[in-house]
Amino acid sequence: MKNIYFDNAATTSVEPLVVETMTEVLKDVFGNPSSIHLFGRQAKVVVENARKKIANLINVTPSEIFFTSGGTEAINTAINGCVKDLKIENVITAEIEHPAVLNSLKKFSTQIKLNFVKFDNKGNVDFHSLEELLKINKNALVVLMHANNEIGNLLSIKETGEICEKYNALFFSDTVQTTGKYKIDFSNLNLHFAVCSAHKFHGPKGAGFLYVKNGIKINPLIFGGNQEMNMRAGTENIAGIAGMAKALEIASDGNEKNMLHIKSLKEYLIQQLKINFKNIIFNGDCEERGLYNLVNFSFPKTEKTEVLIYNLDIAGIAVSGGSACASGANKPSRVLKALNCDIERTAIRVSFSKYNTKDEIDLFVEKLIKLINA
Amino acid sequence: MKNIYFDNAATTSVEPLVVETMTEVLKDVFGNPSSIHLFGRQAKVVVENARKKIANLINVTPSEIFFTSGGTEAINTAINGCVKDLKIENVITAEIEHPAVLNSLKKFSTQIKLNFVKFDNKGNVDFHSLEELLKINKNALVVLMHANNEIGNLLSIKETGEICEKYNALFFSDTVQTTGKYKIDFSNLNLHFAVCSAHKFHGPKGAGFLYVKNGIKINPLIFGGNQEMNMRAGTENIAGIAGMAKALEIASDGNEKNMLHIKSLKEYLIQQLKINFKNIIFNGDCEERGLYNLVNFSFPKTEKTEVLIYNLDIAGIAVSGGSACASGANKPSRVLKALNCDIERTAIRVSFSKYNTKDEIDLFVEKLIKLINA
């Protein structure tokens, strides 16, 4: 039986054309981009073409894009810079942010005050609560993710940016789950920092970028040579960078088609789950809104549902109980807990890619019925 | 005409078998190593097999190896941890260290005292000066590179480790230029931190590791998930890690053969240069000792030698004026300056790999003669 991969929020398969691009770079371009000779210049061209391509796809200038080893490093760089260089003392964030955000912030717990926004009963940011916090925390940094990685709730970064602007706050959004999935015009937002991780949209692991709005100057997290306009030292991962640009290009080109296909999968899954399981609960706002590729749902905890994810795995179906980072599996989800979801239930996150099919959903639901009702 | 690449200290071409290994991983293994399902476990196996292979090659335990995005990140992590977690206040280092070391240290200039060792007239560390500094700086951290990237001088890390042990100092050596070039038994040394960058031995850019001796506990530089035994957050660059392990394996297997070949190239180049250029000076200790693949030499500054590197590049021969990081080219080398070399001369660094040949040296020397004497 063919395995079914329904964990695309954790990571995605690498696009064949991306593998091809990377293999070509690995074979043919090996100079150090900092070297001034031909080999170095060839490597530099790869890096700078990737930067231009990415900047163009999200409508920013190339000088606003800094390549990193992934989303986590980019997040750490932004938060580090905000605290150390921009002297941010008040941060407004959410308990459902990614561990890369929360743990980076907690590192500075003696230097900054952390304030947490409230949520509505679907897990959406309560903008009234955000405004209240902005009123009492002057010159704050607002850190709110574009889409939550566990429940898929989407934040309007346009609206959030406007609120931040009103209170003169900096706005950093973790856009790891949305870059490549939506066409985002970063220039059109009051957004100062954003991050991307290539492996979330069929690019390679080990490549990402930090977007920093022109005019904002922070120091590197990683010191050394003058790479990345003095913002990130270390010889560039040229194959990874070229692969990321290719992956983002393919994702952007296929955006509308993929979105339609994946949306229909999501709707079909929700429909089938509702038909077959009376006591199912959908976490977050995934029925109405939320990431078009993600559904998080739960069943009452029983002997059978407790081992559901393991038994699905044995049956060749990969789903997750929450984020990949929160492995160890049987610990209740930090995100669901923060949103007051019933964590005494067994939660399952299904996240699709363009490669998934309706047939796979049928097989999945069939298996679920067997495992739960058998 | 075939181009000649004589800048292998800056970076190396990627070994064909390494490209193959990476391409296979990119195509076939795409899970997130933190996921508990089959796809995740397959990815985890790739990462842990690489860790075991590397640990075995340098004779340490896998739990002492932490994967990073390269040498620079590894260096930053070690220094950050020594200052913040081990509360190091006195550092003994050298002015000829790599910018990744010096700039990471300078970041903590208000927290640590930096002491610089002296050198003999060949640019070798003066152990007497090291001992004197250790006597007056208790519980110090000694940071001295195994091989200098510009002049190739080698440090006896065995002897240095013994001196450090005598004074209860921690010892961190930047082993970026020597890993893969020498068989090093890390367990046999009083060495607490070491670093590696895959692209220096025909591996990919964007992969490296930090070695931390068992028993030493530092915190991450990059916070987030629990990857790398809680020492480095962020989804692992699995293709890069697999490629690095393969590259180190190939380098270790071919070590003796490559060393003999490259040593003979170095000797031949020195001989030919001495025959053809009366006013040549060899920088550092490369004539007698030093990295077997590196020669740094200089000519009196003239109109012709000032543009030598550019004209060699036009002729298809890639050499460097110093390190790749110090591009911009016409600035005198920081390393040569620190060693009191005559920086009014034009310095050239030639660094070989196993792919270079005697014929290439003949072409290079022939071209040099034309460019300088014409």
Interface residues (C-beta under 8 A of the other chain):
Chain A: N3 Y5 D7 A10 T11 T12 S13 V14 P16 V18 V19 M22 T23 L26 K27 F30 G31 N32 S34 S35 I36 H37 L38 F39 G40 T68 S69 G70 G71 T72 E73 I75 N76 H98 P99 A100 N103 S104 K106 K107 S197 H199 P204 K205 G206 A207 L221 I222 F223 G224 G225 N226 Q227 A233 G234 T235 E236 N237 I238 A239 G240 I309 Y310 L312 D313 G316 A318 V319 S320 A324 C325 S327 A329
Chain B: N3 Y5 D7 A10 T11 T12 S13 V14 P16 V18 V19 M22 T23 L26 K27 F30 G31 N32 S34 S35 I36 H37 L38 F39 G40 T68 S69 G70 G71 T72 E73 I75 N76 H98 P99 A100 N103 S104 K106 K107 S197 H199 P204 K205 G206 A207 L221 I222 F223 G224 G225 N226 Q227 A233 G234 T235 E236 N237 I238 A239 G240 I309 L312 D313 G316 A318 V319 S320 A324 C325 S327 A329
